[in-house]
């Protein structure tokens, strides 16, 4: 390829963007606004400090620390 040859890919990029947009529109639910509102409402729910995963992580961390401390003392 010579240095004078230039490849113009702008039209290919535009066509790819148009295809991606069409695919995204086809995959979107019919009531996408309702789906979005439901997802946002679920995301905004208050999170407790001691949710199940946090409490489990705390117990596992404490068990590891306790075991290490006992091994050190023995």
CORHUCOR-V141930 format. One record per residue. N is the residue number from 1. RES is the residue in one small letter. PHI is phi in radians with two decimals (* if undefined). PSI is psi in degrees with one decimal (* if undefined). D_LAST is the distance of its C-alpha to the last C-alpha in Angstrom with 1 decimal. Layout:
BEGIN
N&RES&PHI&PSI&D_LAST + N&RES&PHI&PSI&D_LAST
END
This chain:
BEGIN
1&x&*&129.7&73.9 + 2&x&-1.39&158.6&75.9 + 3&x&-1.23&-17.1&74.7 + 4&x&-1.41&-18.5&77.7 + 5&x&-1.38&130.0&76.4 + 6&x&-2.14&138.0&74.4 + 7&x&-1.78&123.7&72.7 + 8&x&-1.75&107.6&73.1 + 9&x&-1.85&8.5&70.4 + 10&x&-1.04&-41.8&70.9 + 11&x&-1.17&-37.1&72.8 + 12&x&-1.15&-38.6&70.1 + 13&x&-1.16&-41.5&67.4 + 14&x&-1.10&-43.0&69.6 + 15&x&-1.12&-40.3&70.2 + 16&x&-1.10&-43.4&66.5 + 17&x&-1.07&-40.4&65.7 + 18&x&-1.14&-40.2&68.5 + 19&x&-1.13&-42.9&67.0 + 20&x&-1.09&-39.2&63.5 + 21&x&-1.15&-42.1&65.0 + 22&x&-1.10&-41.5&67.0 + 23&x&-1.13&-41.8&63.9 + 24&x&-1.12&-39.0&61.9 + 25&x&-1.18&-36.8&64.8 + 26&x&-1.22&-33.2&65.0 + 27&x&-1.45&-13.9&61.3 + 28&x&-1.25&142.7&61.3 + 29&x&-1.18&157.7&61.5 + 30&x&-1.07&-41.2&64.9 + 31&x&-1.81&66.0&63.5 + 32&x&-1.19&-29.5&61.3 + 33&x&-1.18&-41.4&61.7 + 34&x&-1.13&-41.0&60.4 + 35&x&-1.08&-41.7&57.5 + 36&x&-1.15&-43.5&56.7 + 37&x&-1.09&-40.9&56.9 + 38&x&-1.12&-42.9&54.6 + 39&x&-1.15&-40.2&52.0 + 40&x&-1.16&-40.1&52.2 + 41&x&-1.12&-40.2&51.9 + 42&x&-1.16&-34.5&48.8 + 43&x&-1.26&-28.7&47.3 + 44&x&-1.53&-2.1&48.1 + 45&x&-1.09&140.2&46.5 + 46&x&-1.14&142.4&44.0 + 47&x&-1.84&129.3&40.3 + 48&x&-1.36&156.1&37.9 + 49&x&-1.16&-40.0&34.7 + 50&x&-1.86&60.8&32.6 + 51&x&-1.23&171.0&34.4 + 52&x&-1.00&-46.6&32.9 + 53&x&-1.19&-38.5&31.6 + 54&x&-1.16&-42.7&30.2 + 55&x&-1.15&-40.0&28.3 + 56&x&-1.11&-43.1&27.0 + 57&x&-1.09&-40.1&25.8 + 58&x&-1.08&-44.6&24.1 + 59&x&-1.14&-40.8&22.3 + 60&x&-1.14&-42.5&21.2 + 61&x&-1.12&-42.2&20.0 + 62&x&-1.13&-39.6&18.1 + 63&x&-1.11&-41.2&16.4 + 64&x&-1.15&-44.8&15.4 + 65&x&-1.10&-44.0&14.3 + 66&x&-1.11&-43.7&12.3 + 67&x&-1.10&-43.1&10.6 + 68&x&-1.12&-41.2&10.0 + 69&x&-1.12&-42.1&8.7 + 70&x&-1.14&-39.4&6.1 + 71&x&-1.13&-37.6&5.2 + 72&x&-1.16&-40.1&5.5 + 73&x&-1.29&-27.7&3.8 + 74&x&-1.38&*&0.0
END
